[in-house]
């Protein structure tokens, strides 16, 4: 995988846009390593190997890539098979802000660390999402429905306005790691959420980022398009899409 753009790729400049959007670099952690896979099929995930970086150890990857913002999914803890708290703390100290999904199952699971924002995912958060005191809510979607209860994403995003979360993430698990593009109902989803809203899963091009920005999303979680050189690494280093 490449960390720099291919010479034949033509990038689109949106420097005149008045509405910059945050770019957050995604890191999936499993068995002590940063891993890469697709579509949320976690049994197939393998260590992420990038040119110029000697290992897939989380702190080394973050140090080498130097993103401004990161999103961490602790897949072991989400699946109930381990945790990466020490690595998460170390990585969070290297960036301006880290958004961390550790498979929170109760308010007692929050991890305290400077620059760290706890994420409560619908996959693990339980039926009473109103009991959580803050952070971000991840609306985890597969095949168009919020897991595990099969609700409509817009309905959950709308109810989040009554809860204490600072913002929400619309995470399309079925498109994670694929670059397959965006869900078609972005405008309705943005309208349903009265808080900050990030999008993750399937972002495949600068055009996808432009569309998210123009629909009013506050951030995009990206990984594959950075590692493949489809967008410049510098964009996640500055932390914004302009």
C-alpha positions, 0 to 999 in steps of 0.5 A: 500500500502507498502513503503517497499519491500515484503520479498519474492521479489527479486530485481535485482542489476545494480550497475555495470552499467556506465549509471545511470538514474534519478528516479523522484517520481510522485505526482498527486494533486487534491482537496488539496491531493495527489491522485492515479488513473490509465489511466488518468481517473481523475474522478476515482482518490482517495487520496493516502493512504500509510502506516506510513503517516497520511494524503495525504496532499502533503507536508506531503507525500513528507516529509515522502518519502524524494525523491530527485526529484519529478514530480507534476501534478496539475490535478485541474489546468490542468482541469481548476478547481483550483490550488495548487501553495502554496503546489507546492512551499512548496514541491519544497523546500523539494527536489533537483528538482521538475518538475511541470505540472500546465496546462500551457496555455501561457508563463505567466503561468510559476511559479517561485520557486527555484528548480522548472522546469515548464512543458508545456504539449501538452494537454494544451500548445496550437498549438504554442509550439515554443513560450515557453521560456524553461522548459520541454515539456511533450508529452502527449500520449493516444492510441499511439497519442499525444493529443489533435491533434493526431500527432505521438510522434516521430514527436513532439519529433523531432520538440522539437529540434527547441524549447527552452525546456531543455528537454522532457517527453514522458508521456503515459497517458493510462498507468499511475498508471497501471504498465502495462509496456512500449511502444514498440517503445522506441528506435525510440522515443529516437532517435527522441529526441535530448534533455534530455528525461524522460519516464512516464506511465506504468513503472512496474518493475526494468526490465522496468527501466533497459530497459529505461536506456539501451535505453538512457533515462535520467529519469523515472517518477515512483509512483505505483512501489514505493508505492507497494514495487516493487522497494525500496523507497531508489532508489527514495531517492537517485534519480537514477537507476544505 
